[in-house]
Amino acid sequence: MYILQPIAHETIWGGKKLLPFINENLTKLGHLYSLVSNGEFESKIINGNYKGKTLKEYFEDNKHRLHLSKYKNFPFVIALVDPLEDLSIQVHPTDEYANKIENKPFGKNESWYFIEPPENGWLYNGCKAGSIEEIKEKIQQDKVEEDVIDKLTINKGDYVFVEQGTMHAATHGALFYEIEENCNLTYRFYDYKRKDKNGNERELHIEKALATINPRLKSKSKKYNKQEITERFYTTKLLENETQYTNTSNTIECLTILQGKSNIDNNIVQTGSTIILEPNEQITLNPSTFIVARPNIGETI
C-alpha cells in the first residue's frame, strides 16, 4: 500500500475546516488534494518502495500490470473541498469541445459527496434559461444569478454527479469529497464581481463557457445506501466506521479518509489522506469513515 501526501491549495473562496489537517501556515484552504497528477499538482508517495516518488511515476511503472494501460494519465483527481464563500458559476468542457478546441482527449465529469451540506441548503446547478441566446440576453441585463442559474437542494450525505456541460457552483458552508475526471479545465461564467487581494476581478471565460453549456442539463442527488456508484472513469463506495478493508478487485483502489485517524507505517493518516491499495492488500484502521475510488478498467480514452 502507498500513502499519498495531501496537497493544500489556498483559494480566494476557501475556508478553515481543513486547516487542522495540514502543516502549513495558511488562512484559506479551498482544496485539500489527496490524490492528483494533473500537471499543476503532483501527489508524492511517503512510504514503501516508491517513497519520495510521484503518483505519476508509480502509475507509469505499474499501469499495465494493474489493467489500466488505456489511460494515458491517472484517470481522476480526488480532493476535499471547503468553500467559505460561493464558488464561481462555472462549466466544464464536453469531450467534443475539449478535443477540438483545447487539444485534450476528453472533457470533465465530476462527483461530489457532501460530508456537510451548504449553509443555504442548496448549490447552483442547471439553467433556468432555456437557450444559449437567452443566457446571452441575461448577461447583458446583468441577471445571471436571478434568471440564468438554477438551484439543487442538498442534504448531508448526498451524492451528486455533475455531467460535463452542466452549469454549476458549490455554495458556502459545505464540506465535500470531490472526484473529477483528470481534465484540468474549468470555465468561469460568473464570479459575483468578486475581487482578489490585489483588487482585481478574476478572469472569466464566457465565450468558452457559452460554447460548451448545455442548458437542458441538471444534476440530481442520491445516496450511496451501501452500494457502489459507477461513472465513466471511476467507481466509488462509502464505508462508515470501518476498521478493516481489503481490495478484492484486480486493480488499485484509492481509499480517502473522511473522518478518523490512524498510524500506518509510522505515518499519520487522517481526514484528507488517500491510501492506494493494490489487489488483495488489506488495511487496518481505527474506526474511520472513508470513500474508496477504483479506476474503471478498459476505458478507451
N, C-alpha and C positions, 0 to 999 in steps of 0.2 A: 504494500500500500504506500501511497505517496501523499504527503500533506503539502498543500499549497499555501504560500504566504499571502494573506489578503492585501489588497492594494487600496489605499484611501484616495478618494477623488473629491477634492473640495469644489463646490459649485456655488453659484450665486443664490440658489434656492435651497441649499442643503440645511439640515438641522443638526441636533446634538445627540440623538438617540443612539447613534453608532459610535460616538466618540470613546466610550469606555472600552471598546474592543480594538483600539489602535494605540500605538506608542508614539504618535506624532502630535505636535502642538498645533492643532487646527481649531478653528472656531465654527466652521460649517462643513459638514460632511454629507454630501449628497449620495454618492455611490461608495459602497464597500465592495470592490470587485473580489470575489472569492475564486473565480476561475475565468481567465481572459487571455486571449492570444490573438490580438486584432491589429497589430502594427502600431497602435498607440500605447497600449498597455500590454505587459507580458508577465504572466504569473511565474514565480520562482518556486522550485521544489526545495523543501527544507529538511528532508530526511532520505534515508535509503541510498540505493545505488546512483540515483540522479540528484543527490543533494547538491545544491548550488547551480543546477542547470534549469533551463526553462521548460515550461509546458510544451512549447513549440519543438524543442529538441527531443523531448520524450515522445511526442506524437509522431514526429518524422521517423524516429527509430523503430516504433512499435505498431504503427497503424496497420501494416499488412498482417501481422500476427493477430491483431485484435479485430480483424474483419472490417476495417474502416478505410481501406485503401482508396475508395472512390471519393473521399473527402480530401480536397487539396489542403485545407487548413482545418484546425479543430472546429467542429460544426456549430458550436454555440458558446455563448458568454453567460456567466452567472454573476449576479450582484444582489446585495441587499440595498434597498433604496429608501431614503428618509427625506421627503420634501417638507421643509418647514413652510415653504411658500409653494403656490401652484407652479407646476412646470409649464413651459411654453406649450401652446396648442400646436401640434405637430403631426407629421405623417411620415411613414417610412415607404421607400420606393417599392414598386412592384418588380417582379422578376424582369419583365419586359423593359421597363424604364431603366432599371439598374444595369442591365446588359447593354442596352442600346446607347444610353447617354453617359453612364458612369464607368463603363467597361468593367463591371462587376459580374460575377457568374450568376448571382441571384439577389433578390431584394431581401426584405426583413419582415418576418413574423415574430411575435414575442408573446410570452405568457407572464401573468402576474398572479402571485398568491398573497393574499392580504393577511399579514400577521396582526396588524392593527388597521382598522378602516380609516378612511379620511375623516377629518373633523366634521366636515359638512355632510357626510354620509353618501357622497357621490363623487364620480370622476367625470371629466369631459370625455365624451365618446360618441362618434357618429355625427351626422349632419341633420340639422333642421331644414336647411336649404335643399332643394330638390335637384339642382343642376350646378355645373361649374359657372354658368353665366349668372345665375342668381347669387352665387358666392362672390363673384367679382363685383356685382352691384352693391352687396352689403359691405364689402371692403371700402368702396368709395364713400359709403354712407357712415363708415366707422361704427358698424353694428355687428361686428363679428361675435362678441360674447352673447349678445341678445338674440340674434336671428340666424346665426350660422351653425354654431356648435351645440350639440345635444348633450344630455347627461345620462349616466348609468348609475343606478343605486348600488352601493357596495356595503357589505357587512363583513365582519370578522370571519376569516376562513373561506372567503370567496376566491374562486379561481376564474381568471378572465383571460381569454385568448384574443389578442389584437392582430387581426389579419392585415397584411401589407395593403396600403391604400386607405386604411381607416383613419380618419381624423380623431385625435385623442390627446389627453393630457392627464397625468396623475395630479391630485389636488392635495392641499396642505394637511398635515397631521397624520397621514398614512405611514405605515411601515410595511414594506412588501419585498418578497423574493421575486426577482425578475430573471427569466431565462429568455434569451433572444438569439435568433439565428445570427451567425457571425458575418454580418454585413454592416460595417461601421458608418452608416448613412442615416441621418435624421434631417428632415426639412422643417425648419421653424416657420409656422404660418402666422403666428400672432404671439406677442410676448407682453401684453398689457402695458406697453410703453415703459417697461421696466428699464432702469439704468444700472450699469455696473459701478464698481467702486471708483472708476475714473469719470463717471457722469455720462457715459456713452450708452445709447441703446444697443442691444445685441443685434447682430446681423440676422436678417430674415431671409428666407429662401422661397418667396411667394411664387415665383414663376415655376420653380421645380415642384413645389407642393401642389399647385393647381394642375400640373401635368400628370400627377400620379394619384390624386384624391379620387376615390370612388364614393360619391355622395350616398349611395344605397347601402354601404356597409356600416354595421353597428354591432359591437360585441355583446355577448350575453355572459352572465355569471353563473357558475355552478360550483358544486362541492366535490371534493375528492371521494368522500364516502367509502374509504378503504379500497378504492380502485385505482389502477393506473390510468393516466390520461396520455394519449399518444397524439402528437402533432407531426409535422412533416419531418423534422430532423431529430426530434427528441421525444422520449417517453419519461414522464415523471410520476412519482408517487410520494405521498405524505405519510410519515411514520411518527407517531406521537408517544412520548415517554417510553422509548425503547432502550434496552441495554445491550442488545446484540443484533448484528446484521450480517448476512452472508450474501455475497454476489453470486447468484446462481445462473447468471447469463453467460454468454460466450464472448462478451466484450467488456469494456470497462464500465463502471458506474461511478458517478460523482455525487458523493454524499455531503450535503451542505447543512451545517448546524444552524438551526433557527433559535434554539434555546437549550442551554445546558453547557457543561464544562467538563472536560476530561484531560488526562495526561496520556499521550501516546508517543512512544519513542522519545521520551523526555521533552516533548513539545506540548504546549497547551493548545487544545482545540476547543473553540467556543463559538459563540454567535458570530457568523460571518466566515468561519473556516470551512474549506472544502477538502475532502479526502478522496483520492482516487483509489478505488478498489479494482483490482484485476479479477478475472474469472476465478471463482472458488475461494477468494480471500474472505476472511471473516474479521469483523471488528467488534470489540467490546468497549462500551461507553458507560459513563454514569448516565442515569436516566436523561434522555435527550429527545428533543423534537427536531426532526430533520426532513429534508426533501432529497430523494435520490433521483438523479437525472441520468438517463442512459442514451447514448447516441443510437439512432436507428441504423441498423445495418443495411448496406446495399443500396442506399440512396444514390442516384446518379446526379451529380452536380454539374 
